[in-house]
Amino acid sequence: MTSELQPAARAPRLHPASFGAGAFFALAGVVFLLERIGLIALSAGTLWPLLLVGLGLAVVAEEVVARVTAGRSA
């Protein structure tokens, strides 16, 4: 009976968009909780720019991760 070595199983990689969406919803939940308990005050006028900044950061982060991942496979 021979024993063959098998390559180590690789853990599945987290897709950057999944991470970004999860981080966004977690952060949004924290912000709304803080507003609900009265630590911060939110209005539509202050909220939409934060959403745009968050979306922009998510797009930039996804591009950076894609470039780093492409560099590793080359």
C-alpha positions, 0 to 999 in steps of 0.5 A, spaced: 500 500 500 503 506 497 501 513 500 501 519 495 502 526 498 496 530 495 497 538 495 494 541 501 487 544 500 486 551 499 481 555 503 476 558 498 478 566 497 473 571 499 470 575 493 472 583 494 465 585 492 462 580 498 467 583 503 465 590 501 458 589 501 458 585 508 463 591 511 458 596 508 452 593 511 456 592 518 458 600 518 451 602 516 448 598 522 453 601 527 451 608 524 444 607 524 444 604 531 448 610 534 443 615 531 437 611 534 441 611 541 442 619 540 449 619 540 449 622 533 444 625 529 443 623 521 439 627 516 438 625 508 442 631 507 448 628 511 447 621 509 448 621 502 455 623 501 457 618 506 454 613 502 457 616 495 464 616 499 463 608 501 461 606 494 467 610 492 472 606 497 469 599 495 470 600 488 477 602 489 478 597 494 476 592 489 480 594 484 486 594 488 485 587 490 484 585 483 491 588 481 494 584 487 491 578 485 493 578 478 500 580 480 500 573 484 498 569 479 503 572 473 
